[in-house]
Amino acid sequence: MSTIFTKIINGEIPCYKVAENERFFAFLDINPLTKGHTLVIPKQEIDYLFDLSDEDIAAINVFAKSVAKAIEKTIPCKRIGVAVMGMEVPHAHIHLIPINTESDMVISKPKLKLSAEEMQSIANNIQQEWIK
């Protein structure tokens, strides 16, 4: 059975896409810790990030770096925090979280509630920076 992330990649479930290439996909987290919180996933359906081949784990990190640089140009922040937890969806993923303090990455804190329009605007802005 396909994961929710595979359904997003296939266009069966809508998302706020910010970047895509032949192997990887990035989209805004719908329950963000901060504005611009993005998930980076392999298109290959694999449960655990460290089950990716060495080549793929290197490539997903290079892809995530390019997305992080686009987020930094779009969302005012000191850094892009990176988290790999992978328990909530059985599909490998990397969280890219714009942060100003370490407490911005506390996963148990209340999530932001952003309008669809704001989410789409953030996604569009990140995507434009990523394409440059």
C-alpha positions in Angstrom: 0.0 0.0 0.0 1.3 3.5 -0.9 2.3 5.9 1.8 0.7 9.3 2.1 3.9 10.7 0.7 3.8 8.5 -2.4 0.3 9.7 -2.9 1.5 13.3 -2.7 4.3 12.6 -5.2 1.7 11.0 -7.6 -0.6 14.0 -7.3 -3.3 11.9 -5.6 -3.2 14.2 -2.5 -2.5 18.0 -2.9 0.5 19.6 -1.4 2.5 22.8 -1.4 5.4 21.7 -3.5 8.6 23.7 -3.4 11.0 21.6 -5.4 11.3 18.4 -7.4 13.7 16.5 -9.5 13.8 13.0 -10.9 14.6 11.4 -7.5 13.4 13.7 -4.8 10.5 15.9 -3.8 10.1 18.7 -1.3 6.9 20.2 0.0 5.7 22.3 3.0 4.7 20.5 6.2 1.0 21.0 6.7 1.6 21.1 10.5 4.6 23.4 10.5 6.7 24.3 13.6 7.7 27.5 11.8 6.8 29.2 8.5 8.6 27.5 5.7 8.9 24.1 7.5 9.6 21.7 4.6 9.8 18.0 4.1 12.3 16.4 1.7 11.5 12.9 0.6 12.9 10.4 -1.9 10.5 9.4 -4.6 11.5 5.8 -3.9 9.1 4.5 -1.3 11.4 3.4 1.5 10.6 3.5 5.2 13.9 4.4 6.8 16.3 7.1 5.6 19.4 5.0 6.5 18.1 2.1 4.3 18.8 4.3 1.2 21.9 3.4 -0.8 25.0 5.4 -0.1 24.5 7.2 -3.4 20.9 8.1 -2.6 21.6 9.3 0.9 24.3 11.6 -0.4 22.1 12.8 -3.2 19.1 13.5 -0.9 21.3 15.6 1.3 22.6 17.6 -1.7 18.9 18.1 -2.8 18.0 19.1 0.8 20.8 21.7 0.8 19.5 23.3 -2.3 16.0 23.5 -0.8 17.4 24.9 2.5 19.3 27.6 0.6 16.0 28.6 -1.1 14.1 28.6 2.2 16.8 30.9 3.7 16.3 33.4 0.9 12.6 33.4 1.5 12.0 33.0 5.3 13.8 35.3 7.8 15.8 33.0 10.0 19.2 32.4 11.5 19.6 28.8 10.2 17.7 25.9 8.7 17.4 23.2 11.4 17.5 19.6 10.1 15.7 16.8 11.8 15.3 13.1 10.8 12.7 11.4 13.0 10.7 9.3 10.5 8.2 7.8 12.9 5.0 9.5 11.9 5.0 8.4 8.2 6.6 5.1 7.0 8.4 6.9 4.2 11.9 8.4 4.7 11.9 12.1 5.1 14.0 15.0 6.3 12.5 18.1 8.0 14.0 21.5 7.1 12.9 24.0 9.7 13.7 27.7 9.6 14.9 28.6 13.1 16.0 31.6 15.1 16.5 29.7 18.4 16.9 26.1 19.3 13.4 26.0 20.8 11.9 26.5 17.3 12.7 22.9 16.8 10.9 21.4 19.8 8.7 18.9 18.0 6.1 18.9 20.8 5.4 22.6 20.7 2.0 23.7 19.2 2.1 23.7 15.4 1.3 26.9 13.4 -2.1 27.3 11.7 -1.6 29.0 8.4 -4.2 29.8 5.8 -4.1 28.0 2.4 -3.2 31.3 0.8 -0.3 31.9 3.1 1.0 28.3 2.6 0.7 28.7 -1.2 2.5 32.0 -1.1 5.4 30.6 1.0 5.6 27.5 -1.3 5.7 29.7 -4.4 8.4 32.0 -3.0 10.6 29.1 -2.0 10.1 27.4 -5.4 11.1 30.6 -7.2 14.3 30.8 -5.2 15.0 27.1 -5.8 14.6 27.5 -9.5 17.1 30.4 -9.7 
